[in-house]
């Protein structure tokens, strides 16, 4: 190991010297490409050797993702329930909060004298493709949520864990242990049970055909989201770790999210212009059941909450792995479903309870499998 590397390798040597003192946080975040690459390539081992600042960032990422996703989902459902009908507008709101991050990122870069990551043709093409992917699954998610109760949409989204695990196996070569396969079967079964329960899930004014379309769009959105996580981890591993830039983990995340959100918003903006959604906003605000003021408050709050969710997701992928992001998303499902019952009066009958229990069982199984993997790898 050369003299420029500041990581105490005893901390990441299979967990044997776990009591060794952690290196200073300032050294971790500056010119420490090997440790960051270790974080992405071997997340379970890296979690045992993270300094306190990494644990703090990871905890904040989890909290940001959970709060942002649950609040964003509820606000999106409220928008449709109160008379909103613009699906591309709802899609646009999921990424249009990027100027807030752009200002924060620019301020940090200016104060610290940090340079942007070199935008090579390959990285630019990758960001563009990922931005289109975000816009696509955001639209499908918004489309499904416009026809389904928030609790049903959330439970269907739990199938993202299964897609995430399978794509991680293919893309990032993450091994799936028996507990992981058990989780995949459980969350898939939960989605199937909800499909059988669809006759009782129709919202007022929604046809049977629209309900079925909502189910299909939500599951496809979950599949695309499950693909996004591991492909983003691969991009971070290939382009953003081990670089010679003078940034750190936080600034890399802000930069990446700003660019992805910008591209996705541009795609949604074109679709909105074609669909005349921008021109329809004033009229829709006047027809909004909760009033015009709350209409605009809902739009702004939705945009901000989804940015928190997106930032937390990328934070977990950067600091740990795409699989952890998928597991945390699965944990959000019952939380969001319970809030949907409280705020929107969604029905919560026997089949939906069974579906939620299966999703929770899948989450516990997947988490326990990860714990056992970490325990086995830490043993001599």
N, C-alpha and C positions, 0 to 999 in steps of 0.2 A: 504493500500500500504506500502511495507516494506521500510527500510531506504536505501536500495541499488538502488532504482528506482529514477532516476533523472528527470523524465518528470513532467512538470507542468500540472496536469490533467485538469486544467481550460482551457487549450488550446484545448482540444479535447472533451470537454463536450458540444457536439452538437453545437459548434461554438458560445456559449453564451458570452464568454469573449474573443472575438477575438482580443481585443486591448492589452491583457496581453503581457508582454515581453517574447520573445522566450528564451528558455534555451540555454546556450552556446553550440556551435557546437561540442566542444570537448566532452561534456557530452552526447550529442546525439549519438555519434558514438562509445562510449566505454561503454560496460556493460549495454546497454539500450535496452534490448530485448523486453520489453513490447511496447515501442514506435514503434520499427521495425515491431512487429507482428501486431500492429494497422495499420501500413502503408499498409500491404499486405491484411489484412482481411477487412478493411473498407477504401479503397483508396480515395473515394470522400470526406469523412470527414477529412481524414489525409491531403489531399492537402491544406485544409484551415489552418492547424496548423503547417505546415512544417516551420522550420527555414530557413533562407536565404540560407544556404549551401545546404539544400535539394532541394530548388527551383533551385539553380545553377546546381546541379548534374542532376536534371530532365531535365533542359533546354539543358545541354550538351548531355544528352542521346538522346533527340529528334533530336538535330542537327546532332549528329553522325549517327543515324539511317537513317535520310533523305538523307544526303550527301552520306553516304556509299552505300545505296541501289540504288540510282539513278546512281551514278558513276559506281558501280559494274554492274548494268544492261546494261548500255551503253557500257562498256568495253567488257562484255561478247558477246553482239551483234556484236561489232566490230571484235572480235576474229573470229566468224563464218563468218561474211561478207567478211573478208579479206583472207579467205581460210582455217581457222581452222576447224577441223571436229571431234576432240576428245571430246566426251561428258563426259566421266569419268574424263578427264583432267580438263574440265570446272567445274565439280562437286568438284574435289579435290581442285581447287583454292578457292572455297568458304569458306574453313575452314583451308587451309594449312598455313595461316599466324599465327597460334598459337604460334610458337616459340617467336615471338615478345612479345606476352603477357606473355609467360612463363618467359622471362628474366625480364620484368617489374615487374611481380608478385614476382619472387624470390628476386629481389632487394629490394622491399618494405618490404617483410617478414623478410629479413635479417637485414635491418636497424632498423626495429621496434621490432624485436624479436618476431614476430607473428608466431604462430604455425598453421599448416594446419588444416582444419576442419577434425575431425576424420572420416576416410573413412570406415564406417560400411558396412557389406555385403549388407544391404538393399540399402544404398546410392550408393555403387559401381554398383549394378545391375541397379539402376535407371539411373545413368549416362550412363551406357552402352546402355540401351534401348533408351535413348534420343539421344545419339550419332548416333545410327543406324537410328533413325527417321530423324535426320538432314541430314544424307548422302542420305537417300531415297528421301526426298522431294527436296533436292538440285539437285540430278540427274534428277528428273522429270522436274524441272524448267529449267535446262540446256538443256534437250532434247527438251522441247517445244520451247525454245528461238532459238534453232538451225534451226527451220522450220518456225518461225513466225517473223514478224516485231516487233521491240522493243516496239512500241506504242501499238500494239495489245496484245502482251504478258503482258504488264503492265496493260492494262485495264481488261484483263481476271483475272489477279491476284487480282483485287479489290474484287472479290468474296470471298477472304479470310476473309473480314470483316463479312460476313454472317456466314461463318463456325465458325469463332472465337466466335461470339455472341452465337451461338447455343451450341457449346462445353463448353463455359463458363457457360452457363445456367445449363448444365448437370454436369460438373466437379466441378466448384467452386461455384455453386449455385448463380451466378450473375443473378439478375432479369432483364428481358427485358421489358422496358416500350413500349407503342404504337409507340413512335418515333423510338425505336430500331427495332421493327418489320417492320416499314415503310422503314427503311434503308436496312434491309435484302431483302425486296421485290425489292427495287430500284436497288441495286447492282446486284441482280440475273437477273433482267430484262436487265441490261446493258450487262451482259455476253451473254444472249440469243440473243440480237440484234447483237452482234459481231459475233456470230455463224452464223446468217443469212447472215452476210456480208462477210463470209469466201471466197466466190468465187473470190472476188476482192483483196484478201490479199496474194496471192501466190508470194513468192520471186522467182527470176530467178533460174531455175534448180530444183525447189521444186514441187513435184507432189501433186495432190489433196489429195491422201491418206496420204501423209506426213503432209499436212496442218491439216487435221482432227486429226491425231495422235498428232500433236502439241497442238491443242485445248484441247484434252482430258488430255494429260500429264500436261499441265499448270493448268487446273482446279483441277486435283487430287493433284498437288503440293500445290495449294492454300488451299485445304481441309486439307492436312497434316500439313501445316503451321498454319492454324487456330486451329488445335488440339494441336500443339506444345505450343502455347502461354499459354492457361489455364493450361495444364498439367505441364508446367514449373512453373507457379505461385503456383500450388499445391505443387510441390516439394520444392520450396523455403519456403512456409508456414510450411511444415511438417518437413523439415530437417535443414533448414538454418536460421530460426528465433528462437529466444529464446535459442540459444546455449550458452554454457559457454566459448566459445573461445574468445580470446582477439582481434579479428579482427574487421573491420568495414564494412560498406556497400560496399565501393569501392573494398576492398580486397576480399570480398566474391564474388563479381561479376567477378573480374579478375580470381579468382580460378575456379569458375564454368565454365566460358567461355573457359578457357584453357583446362580443362578436356573434355568438350563436343567437342571442336574442335579437340583435339588430337584423341579421339575415332572415330569421323566422318572421319578424315583424314586417319586413319588406315584402315577403311572400304574402302574408295575410293582408297587407295594405293593398296590394295589387288585386287580390280577390275581392276585398271590400269595395274597391273602386268599380270593379266590373259589375258587382252586385248592387251598386248604388247604396251601400250601407252607410257611408259617411253622411250622405244627404238625408238619410232616414232617421238619424239620431235625434234631431230636435223634435220631430213628430212623435217618435217613440217615447221620448221623455215626457211629453204631455199626456200620453195615454198610459203611462206607468202607474199601476195601482197604488204604489206607495208615494207618489208625488215626484215631480221633476227634480227637486233638490236631492231626494234620496236616490234617484236614478243615477245622477252623476257621482254621488258619493259611492254608490255601489260599484260603478265602473272603475273609479280611481282605487278604491280599496281592493277590488279584485286584482287589478294590475300589480299592486304592491305585494299582496299576499303571494301571488304566483312567483314573483321574483325571489321572495324569501324561500319558497319551496325549491325553485330551480337552483339557487345558490347552495342551499343545503345538500341537494342531490349531488352536485358537482364536488362539493367539499368532501362528502363521504367517499366518492369514487377516487378522488385525488389522495386523500389521507389513508384510505383503507382499500376498498375494492367495490366493484359493481354489485357483487353479491350481497354485501352488507346493505347497500342502498335498497336492493330488492327486498331484503328481510325487513328493514324498517318500514318500507312502504306497505308490506303485508300487515305489519303491526298497526298501521294507521287505520286499516279498514274497519275493524270493530268500533274504534273510537269515532270515526266519521259517521258510521251507521247509527250509533247511539245518539249523536247530536242531531242527525237528520230526523230521528223519531221525535226528539224533544222539540225542535224548532218547526218542523214541517208536518208533524203528525203522520209520518210514514207508517204504514202497517208493518207489524213485526210478528208475523205468525210463526207457527211451528217449523215450517220448512225453511224460513229465513233464519230462524234461530239455529237450526241444524247446520245451515250453510255457514253461519258465522262461527259456530263451534268447530267445524271442520277447518275453516281458515285459520283459526287460532291454534288448533292442533297441528296444522301444517307449519305454522310459524315456530311453535315450540320444538317440533321435530327437527326443523332445519337449523334452529339455533343450537340445539343440543348436539347435532351432528358436527357443527362448526366448533363447538367447545371440545368435543372428543378429539377432533383432528388436531386442535391446538395443544391439547394435553398430550397426545401421543407423540407429536413432533418435539415437544419440550423435554420428553424423557430421554435419558442417555441411551 
